[in-house]
Amino acid sequence: MKLAVIGLGHMNTAIVAGYVATGAAPAAIQATTHSIASATAKSEKLGITVVSLDSNPEANRQAVAEADVVLVGTKPADIVPTLSDLAPALPDRAVVVSVAAGITLQAITEAVGADQPVVRCMPNLPLTLGKGVVGMAGNQAVTDRGLAQAEAIFSGSGRVFHVPEDQINLVAAIAGSGPGYIFHITDVLAQAGAQLGLDPETAVELARLTVSGAGAMLGEDGADPKALTDQICTPGGTTEAAVNAMDDSGLQELLVTAVHANIARSEQIANS
């Protein structure tokens, strides 16, 4: 399978690295970046051909000309203009894969044409460690084979969940931004320890390693967060008292509000 990668930001770089790690042939991957320096650095890091637009303004069109899958990782505001420019060069059955937040299948399909297979994805940051999750939805032109091709490029970096497109923003709010929530909660937990007398560096390490260890437990096959909570909350014990205090303070309502805010922002991006 020939893969063209338009833009090699942090996420696309991680996706390509994971894909190469599965045994994909580096010679079958061609990517583009803006600067010559970036192209050189990414080529050395990934072992693939990377061409800069600064050195060759036609690099994007040339990269997609024989591609089976086109992974587009430009900024959300740039994806529609970029794809409109690329549309005449796209092979008829090339699957266009977008990882841009908030950009709908309809907007992408209008840019490339109704007959072009398009897959919209929402990956999250742990993908950079091979522990990501990806929400995926396709337009009416994409076939099962096309979806399988799109899924293949994520096979080395995370688990793919196929969902209707009207749930992609929800996937983004739970999984895409979820690591940010966990990082923030970890920081707040560390701050609480420091405010109560711990050395700040010790507080950060305690919080960081605790969350990392708890995450590893959740990562076990079949792990259930409710069951793990019940397991650690001894009746009448200290953890139960703390969890009850969080619940009484409206933790669930707070997180639901955060998810709604995330979805609303995704919809704003889509409509801008």
JOUR-V692867 format. One record per residue. PSI is psi in whole degrees, -180 to 180 (* if undefined). OMEGA is omega in radians with two decimals (* if undefined). NEAR is the number of other ideal C-beta (glycine too) atoms within 12 Angstrom. Layout:
PSI_OMEGA_NEAR / PSI_OMEGA_NEAR
This chain:
130_3.13_29 / 129_-3.08_29 / 128_3.00_40 / 136_-3.10_42 / 115_-3.12_47 / 103_-3.08_45 / 127_-3.12_41 / 61_3.00_40 / -170_-3.05_28 / -45_-3.06_18 / -49_-3.13_36 / -36_3.09_42 / -43_3.13_31 / -40_3.12_36 / -47_-3.13_46 / -42_3.13_45 / -43_3.11_32 / -39_3.13_33 / -43_3.11_38 / -36_-3.13_28 / -21_3.11_20 / -7_-3.12_23 / 5_3.09_13 / 143_-3.08_30 / 119_3.11_16 / -31_-3.13_25 / -19_-3.13_13 / 8_-3.12_26 / 127_3.07_37 / 129_-3.07_37 / 164_3.11_46 / 150_3.00_43 / 176_3.12_37 / -51_-2.98_27 / 154_3.10_19 / -42_-3.12_19 / -43_3.12_15 / -42_3.13_27 / -43_3.14_30 / -46_-3.10_19 / -43_-3.11_17 / -36_3.11_35 / -43_3.13_26 / -38_-3.11_14 / -42_-3.00_20 / -19_-3.12_31 / 27_-3.13_20 / 170_3.07_32 / 125_3.10_30 / 126_-3.12_37 / 136_-3.14_33 / 146_3.06_27 / -26_3.09_27 / -35_-3.12_16 / -24_-3.11_19 / 97_-3.11_20 / -18_3.13_14 / 9_-3.01_17 / -42_-3.13_32 / -47_-3.13_37 / -41_3.12_27 / -36_-3.13_22 / -38_-3.05_40 / -12_-2.95_39 / -34_-3.12_20 / 18_-3.04_20 / 148_2.97_36 / -34_3.12_31 / 137_3.11_44 / 111_3.12_50 / 118_-3.06_48 / 122_-3.08_51 / 33_3.08_38 / 171_3.05_35 / 148_-3.11_23 / -39_-3.11_32 / -20_-3.07_16 / -10_-2.94_23 / -42_-3.12_37 / -48_3.07_31 / -39_3.14_22 / -47_-3.11_34 / -34_3.07_38 / -39_3.12_24 / -35_-3.09_24 / -21_-2.98_36 / -46_-3.12_29 / -22_-3.09_17 / -10_-3.07_28 / 132_2.98_36 / 151_-3.02_26 / -43_-3.05_19 / 10_3.09_23 / 133_-3.13_38 / 119_3.12_43 / 121_-3.11_52 / 120_-3.14_52 / 136_3.03_49 / 20_-3.10_47 / 127_3.14_42 / 133_2.99_35 / -6_-3.11_32 / 117_-2.97_40 / 163_3.03_30 / -39_-3.13_34 / -45_-3.13_21 / -41_-3.13_28 / -43_-3.14_44 / -40_3.09_30 / -31_-3.14_19 / -35_-3.03_31 / -14_-3.13_39 / 145_-3.02_23 / -24_-3.09_17 / -4_-3.10_19 / 126_3.08_35 / 131_-3.13_37 / 136_3.09_46 / 127_3.09_47 / 130_-3.09_45 / 151_3.02_49 / 94_3.09_45 / 166_3.05_46 / 171_-2.96_37 / -37_3.11_28 / -11_3.00_28 / -30_-3.14_36 / -16_3.10_23 / 9_-3.09_19 / 16_-3.09_23 / 31_-3.08_24 / 172_2.94_33 / 149_-3.07_30 / 122_2.96_41 / 139_-3.03_41 / 135_3.06_40 / 145_-3.11_35 / 160_3.07_35 / -178_-3.05_33 / -20_-3.09_17 / -16_-3.06_24 / 138_3.13_35 / 174_3.06_18 / -38_3.11_14 / -40_3.12_18 / -41_3.09_30 / -39_3.12_28 / -38_3.09_23 / -43_3.12_33 / -43_-3.13_42 / -33_-3.09_34 / -34_-3.08_30 / -14_3.09_47 / 1_-2.97_43 / -24_-3.14_25 / 2_-3.03_27 / -8_3.12_36 / -176_-3.12_34 / 134_-3.09_24 / 135_3.06_34 / 121_3.10_26 / 123_-3.10_26 / 158_3.01_24 / 151_-3.08_17 / -30_-3.12_32 / -3_3.05_18 / -1_-3.11_21 / -42_3.12_37 / -32_3.08_35 / -41_3.04_27 / -42_3.12_34 / -39_-3.11_41 / -31_3.14_31 / -54_-3.02_29 / -43_-3.09_35 / -46_-3.14_36 / -10_-3.09_30 / -44_3.10_29 / -36_3.10_25 / -39_3.10_20 / -44_-3.11_26 / -42_3.10_27 / -42_-3.11_22 / -44_3.12_19 / -39_3.10_25 / -42_3.11_27 / -43_3.14_20 / -39_3.10_21 / -42_3.10_27 / -41_3.11_27 / -38_3.10_18 / -42_3.11_21 / -42_-3.14_23 / -40_3.14_20 / -28_-3.12_12 / 4_2.97_14 / -9_3.11_10 / 150_2.95_18 / 132_-3.06_13 / -41_3.14_18 / -40_3.09_13 / -41_3.13_16 / -43_3.13_24 / -45_-3.13_23 / -42_3.10_19 / -46_-3.14_23 / -46_-3.09_28 / -49_-3.08_22 / -31_3.09_17 / -46_3.14_21 / -39_3.11_25 / -44_3.12_20 / -41_3.10_17 / -38_3.09_24 / -39_3.11_24 / -38_3.09_14 / -41_3.09_20 / -26_-3.13_22 / -12_3.11_19 / 143_3.13_14 / 131_3.08_8 / 1_-3.12_10 / 139_-3.13_16 / 121_-3.06_13 / -37_3.12_17 / -43_3.14_12 / -40_3.11_14 / -38_3.08_21 / -47_3.13_22 / -36_-3.10_15 / -39_-3.06_17 / -18_-3.12_20 / 85_3.07_20 / 130_-3.14_14 / 126_-3.13_13 / 5_-3.08_9 / -178_-3.06_14 / -39_-3.14_13 / -41_3.10_19 / -41_3.14_18 / -42_-3.13_15 / -43_3.14_19 / -41_3.09_23 / -38_3.11_17 / -40_3.09_14 / -44_3.14_22 / -42_-3.14_17 / -25_3.14_12 / 1_3.04_13 / 35_-3.12_13 / -45_-3.11_20 / -45_3.13_14 / -37_3.13_14 / -45_-3.12_18 / -36_3.07_23 / -40_3.09_16 / -41_3.12_16 / -42_3.13_24 / -42_3.10_25 / -41_3.13_18 / -39_3.12_18 / -48_-3.14_29 / -41_3.13_28 / -39_3.12_19 / -38_3.07_22 / -41_3.13_34 / -35_3.07_22 / -43_3.13_15 / -43_-3.12_23 / -32_-3.06_28 / 0_-3.08_15 / *_*_15
